[in-house]
């Protein structure tokens, strides 16, 4: 049987977080905090981007003001 996954967001009291992560580990689930997700996204981004400040400003202008 092929299992699919669904990402959800839970807000837990800090006091219950350790219990929840222990339970999740026993069930084979992955637990990620918002900070973990953001950190992994930042790590995966290119470090040296060959784009000038003027090109960035032009792009922002195009998105915000040109219709």
MMTF fields as JSON, N, C-alpha, C and O atoms, coordinates in Angstrom:
{
  "mmtfVersion": "1.0.0",
  "mmtfProducer": "UNKNOWN",
  "numBonds": 267,
  "numAtoms": 268,
  "numGroups": 67,
  "numChains": 1,
  "numModels": 1,
  "chainsPerModel": [1],
  "groupsPerChain": [67],
  "chainIdList": ["A"],
  "bondAtomList": [4, 2, 8, 6, 12, 10, 16, 14, 20, 18, 24, 22, 28, 26, 32, 30, 36, 34, 40, 38, 44, 42, 48, 46, 52, 50, 56, 54, 60, 58, 64, 62, 68, 66, 72, 70, 76, 74, 80, 78, 84, 82, 88, 86, 92, 90, 96, 94, 100, 98, 104, 102, 108, 106, 112, 110, 116, 114, 120, 118, 124, 122, 128, 126, 132, 130, 136, 134, 140, 138, 144, 142, 148, 146, 152, 150, 156, 154, 160, 158, 164, 162, 168, 166, 172, 170, 176, 174, 180, 178, 184, 182, 188, 186, 192, 190, 196, 194, 200, 198, 204, 202, 208, 206, 212, 210, 216, 214, 220, 218, 224, 222, 228, 226, 232, 230, 236, 234, 240, 238, 244, 242, 248, 246, 252, 250, 256, 254, 260, 258, 264, 262],
  "bondOrderList": [1, 1, 1, 1, 1, 1, 1, 1, 1, 1, 1, 1, 1, 1, 1, 1, 1, 1, 1, 1, 1, 1, 1, 1, 1, 1, 1, 1, 1, 1, 1, 1, 1, 1, 1, 1, 1, 1, 1, 1, 1, 1, 1, 1, 1, 1, 1, 1, 1, 1, 1, 1, 1, 1, 1, 1, 1, 1, 1, 1, 1, 1, 1, 1, 1, 1],
  "groupList": [{"groupName": "UNK", "atomNameList": ["N", "CA", "C", "O"], "elementList": ["N", "C", "C", "O"], "formalChargeList": [0, 0, 0, 0], "bondAtomList": [1, 0, 2, 1, 3, 2], "bondOrderList": [1, 1, 2], "singleLetterCode": "X", "chemCompType": "L-PEPTIDE LINKING"}],
  "groupTypeList": [0, 0, 0, 0, 0, 0, 0, 0, 0, 0, 0, 0, 0, 0, 0, 0, 0, 0, 0, 0, 0, 0, 0, 0, 0, 0, 0, 0, 0, 0, 0, 0, 0, 0, 0, 0, 0, 0, 0, 0, 0, 0, 0, 0, 0, 0, 0, 0, 0, 0, 0, 0, 0, 0, 0, 0, 0, 0, 0, 0, 0, 0, 0, 0, 0, 0, 0],
  "groupIdList": [1, 2, 3, 4, 5, 6, 7, 8, 9, 10, 11, 12, 13, 14, 15, 16, 17, 18, 19, 20, 21, 22, 23, 24, 25, 26, 27, 28, 29, 30, 31, 32, 33, 34, 35, 36, 37, 38, 39, 40, 41, 42, 43, 44, 45, 46, 47, 48, 49, 50, 51, 52, 53, 54, 55, 56, 57, 58, 59, 60, 61, 62, 63, 64, 65, 66, 67],
  "secStructList": [7, 7, 7, 7, 7, 7, 7, 7, 7, 7, 7, 7, 7, 2, 2, 2, 2, 2, 2, 2, 2, 2, 2, 2, 2, 2, 2, 6, 7, 7, 7, 7, 7, 2, 2, 2, 2, 2, 2, 2, 2, 2, 2, 2, 1, 7, 1, 7, 7, 7, 7, 7, 2, 2, 2, 2, 2, 2, 2, 2, 2, 2, 2, 2, 2, 7, 7],
  "xCoordList": [0.839, 0.0, 0.887, 1.815, 0.614, 1.372, 0.734, -0.467, 1.541, 1.022, 1.427, 2.568, 0.493, 0.826, 0.845, 0.336, 1.433, 1.5, 0.769, 0.569, 0.378, -0.277, 0.35, 0.402, 0.824, 1.406, 0.31, -0.652, 0.457, -0.504, 0.26, 1.461, -0.429, 0.168, -0.614, -1.835, 0.091, -0.528, 0.07, 1.273, -0.767, -0.274, -0.406, -1.51, 0.732, 0.747, 1.295, 2.121, 0.84, 1.498, 2.949, 3.246, 3.833, 5.255, 5.453, 6.315, 4.658, 4.804, 4.476, 4.965, 3.665, 3.289, 4.165, 4.053, 5.029, 5.796, 6.71, 6.788, 7.393, 8.296, 7.508, 7.937, 6.361, 5.518, 5.084, 5.134, 4.658, 4.195, 5.314, 5.085, 6.519, 7.626, 7.996, 8.355, 7.911, 8.167, 7.124, 7.462, 5.873, 4.789, 4.962, 4.808, 5.277, 5.457, 6.601, 6.494, 7.686, 8.83, 8.434, 8.828, 7.656, 7.2, 6.275, 6.243, 5.527, 4.616, 5.316, 4.726, 6.573, 7.303, 7.018, 7.262, 6.504, 6.183, 7.37, 8.251, 7.385, 8.394, 7.772, 6.649, 8.504, 8.051, 9.008, 10.22, 8.445, 9.247, 8.573, 7.352, 9.364, 8.833, 8.917, 9.573, 8.25, 8.343, 9.796, 10.234, 10.54, 11.949, 12.752, 13.602, 12.496, 13.192, 12.937, 13.858, 11.7, 11.332, 11.999, 12.54, 11.961, 12.592, 14.101, 14.694, 14.727, 16.176, 16.576, 17.567, 15.811, 16.158, 15.95, 16.698, 14.936, 14.729, 15.901, 16.419, 16.319, 17.441, 18.718, 19.483, 18.959, 20.152, 20.162, 21.227, 18.979, 18.914, 19.057, 19.211, 19.009, 19.106, 20.546, 21.475, 20.741, 22.098, 22.767, 22.114, 24.061, 24.803, 25.278, 25.191, 25.774, 26.294, 25.397, 25.431, 24.609, 23.693, 24.275, 24.612, 24.386, 24.965, 23.872, 23.428, 23.45, 22.437, 22.785, 23.167, 22.647, 23.019, 21.849, 20.705, 22.15, 21.1, 20.119, 18.916, 20.625, 19.746, 18.783, 17.617, 19.256, 18.379, 17.299, 16.152, 17.662, 16.68, 15.624, 14.427, 16.067, 15.123, 14.226, 13.035, 14.774, 13.967, 12.89, 11.748, 13.252, 12.305, 11.19, 10.017, 11.556, 10.552, 9.616, 8.4, 10.184, 9.373, 8.389, 7.214, 8.869, 8.009, 6.846, 5.711, 7.125, 6.084, 5.084, 3.878, 5.575, 4.688, 3.929, 2.763, 4.557, 3.981, 3.555, 2.736, 4.071, 3.646, 2.463, 2.441, 1.486, 0.301, -0.01, -0.975],
  "yCoordList": [-1.177, 0.0, 1.244, 1.344, 2.168, 3.407, 4.461, 4.719, 5.061, 6.082, 7.465, 7.685, 8.382, 9.769, 10.543, 10.077, 11.714, 12.516, 13.829, 14.283, 14.422, 15.723, 16.571, 16.167, 17.747, 18.661, 19.423, 19.88, 19.555, 20.317, 21.245, 21.077, 22.209, 23.116, 22.993, 23.151, 22.712, 22.619, 23.679, 23.937, 24.283, 25.181, 24.444, 24.112, 24.187, 23.442, 24.307, 25.189, 24.058, 24.712, 24.238, 23.083, 25.119, 24.774, 23.556, 22.718, 23.461, 22.346, 20.993, 19.967, 20.965, 19.711, 19.369, 18.273, 20.281, 20.076, 18.86, 18.08, 18.684, 17.536, 16.227, 15.283, 16.17, 14.979, 14.705, 13.565, 15.753, 15.579, 15.087, 14.206, 15.639, 15.197, 13.749, 13.006, 13.342, 11.936, 11.031, 10.0, 11.418, 10.649, 10.585, 9.522, 11.705, 11.748, 10.85, 10.159, 10.852, 10.001, 8.523, 7.739, 8.145, 6.753, 6.357, 5.195, 7.326, 7.051, 7.127, 6.781, 7.578, 7.696, 8.986, 9.079, 9.981, 11.264, 12.202, 12.008, 13.217, 14.274, 15.5, 15.885, 16.105, 17.33, 18.445, 18.336, 19.519, 20.682, 21.926, 22.068, 22.811, 24.093, 25.083, 24.816, 26.222, 27.257, 27.658, 27.885, 27.744, 28.135, 27.085, 27.44, 25.784, 24.726, 24.831, 24.695, 25.068, 25.156, 26.362, 26.262, 27.5, 28.706, 28.526, 28.914, 27.938, 27.709, 26.807, 27.076, 25.736, 24.837, 25.519, 25.265, 26.386, 27.137, 28.075, 28.142, 28.794, 29.732, 28.986, 29.459, 27.838, 27.04, 26.561, 26.422, 26.307, 25.769, 26.846, 26.519, 28.107, 29.2, 29.385, 29.114, 29.847, 30.118, 31.204, 32.14, 31.063, 32.021, 33.227, 34.36, 32.996, 34.077, 34.261, 33.467, 35.302, 35.576, 36.708, 37.77, 36.471, 37.473, 38.406, 38.312, 39.303, 40.29, 41.579, 41.555, 42.678, 43.958, 44.542, 44.112, 45.51, 46.199, 46.888, 46.914, 47.441, 48.102, 47.109, 47.435, 45.911, 44.886, 44.477, 44.242, 44.395, 44.065, 45.164, 44.879, 46.412, 47.53, 47.58, 47.871, 47.303, 47.258, 46.182, 46.403, 45.036, 43.928, 44.302, 44.034, 44.917, 45.355, 46.376, 46.302, 47.324, 48.345, 47.702, 48.068, 46.753, 46.075, 45.362, 45.431, 44.687, 43.919, 44.842, 44.604, 45.882, 46.742, 47.781, 48.051, 48.364, 49.557, 49.414, 50.205, 48.45, 48.274, 47.328, 46.286, 47.727, 46.872, 46.587, 45.882],
  "zCoordList": [0.0, 0.0, 0.0, 0.803, -0.875, -0.965, -0.063, -0.149, 0.794, 1.709, 1.225, 0.817, 1.274, 0.968, 2.282, 3.301, 2.241, 3.46, 3.252, 2.126, 4.36, 4.328, 5.419, 6.581, 5.039, 6.012, 6.738, 6.121, 8.04, 8.838, 9.771, 9.979, 10.322, 11.29, 12.59, 12.607, 13.672, 14.993, 15.897, 15.856, 16.704, 17.733, 19.049, 19.479, 19.688, 20.941, 22.059, 21.82, 23.28, 24.407, 24.486, 24.184, 24.886, 24.972, 25.869, 25.606, 26.919, 27.859, 27.224, 27.697, 26.168, 25.511, 24.313, 23.764, 23.902, 22.677, 22.772, 21.823, 23.882, 24.026, 23.946, 23.283, 24.618, 24.554, 23.117, 22.655, 22.412, 21.039, 20.129, 19.3, 20.266, 19.415, 19.705, 18.792, 20.966, 21.318, 20.668, 20.087, 20.769, 20.153, 18.638, 18.038, 18.03, 16.58, 16.141, 15.128, 16.888, 16.548, 16.608, 15.745, 17.624, 17.747, 16.597, 16.192, 16.074, 14.967, 13.614, 12.591, 13.601, 12.343, 11.599, 10.396, 12.306, 11.696, 11.811, 12.649, 10.966, 11.047, 11.696, 11.37, 12.611, 13.262, 12.875, 13.063, 12.332, 11.954, 12.508, 12.436, 13.052, 13.499, 12.34, 11.334, 12.488, 11.449, 11.244, 10.116, 12.343, 12.259, 11.497, 10.681, 11.75, 11.015, 9.515, 8.71, 9.153, 7.738, 7.093, 5.991, 7.777, 7.246, 7.127, 6.12, 8.149, 8.109, 6.944, 6.265, 6.707, 5.603, 4.25, 3.306, 4.154, 2.914, 2.663, 1.548, 3.689, 3.551, 3.181, 2.34, 3.787, 3.48, 2.034, 1.433, 1.472, 0.109, -0.969, -2.145, -0.589, -1.553, -2.006, -1.245, -3.247, -3.731, -2.887, -2.424, -2.7, -1.867, -2.67, -2.195, -3.872, -4.707, -5.925, -6.866, -5.89, -6.99, -7.819, -7.295, -9.102, -9.996, -10.499, -11.643, -9.623, -9.983, -9.235, -8.065, -9.924, -9.313, -8.52, -8.669, -7.692, -6.942, -7.883, -7.62, -8.969, -9.939, -10.583, -10.807, -10.879, -11.457, -10.457, -10.838, -9.194, -8.159, -8.074, -8.024, -8.059, -7.994, -9.226, -9.108, -10.395, -11.62, -11.525, -11.927, -11.0, -10.848, -9.875, -10.136, -8.762, -7.788, -8.423, -8.253, -9.15, -9.814, -10.796, -10.831, -11.586, -12.562, -11.883, -12.353, -10.794, -10.114, -9.423, -9.481, -8.776, -7.988, -8.799, -8.509, -9.799, -10.404, -11.857, -12.325, -12.577, -13.974, -14.016, -13.362, -14.804, -14.91, -16.34, -16.633]
}
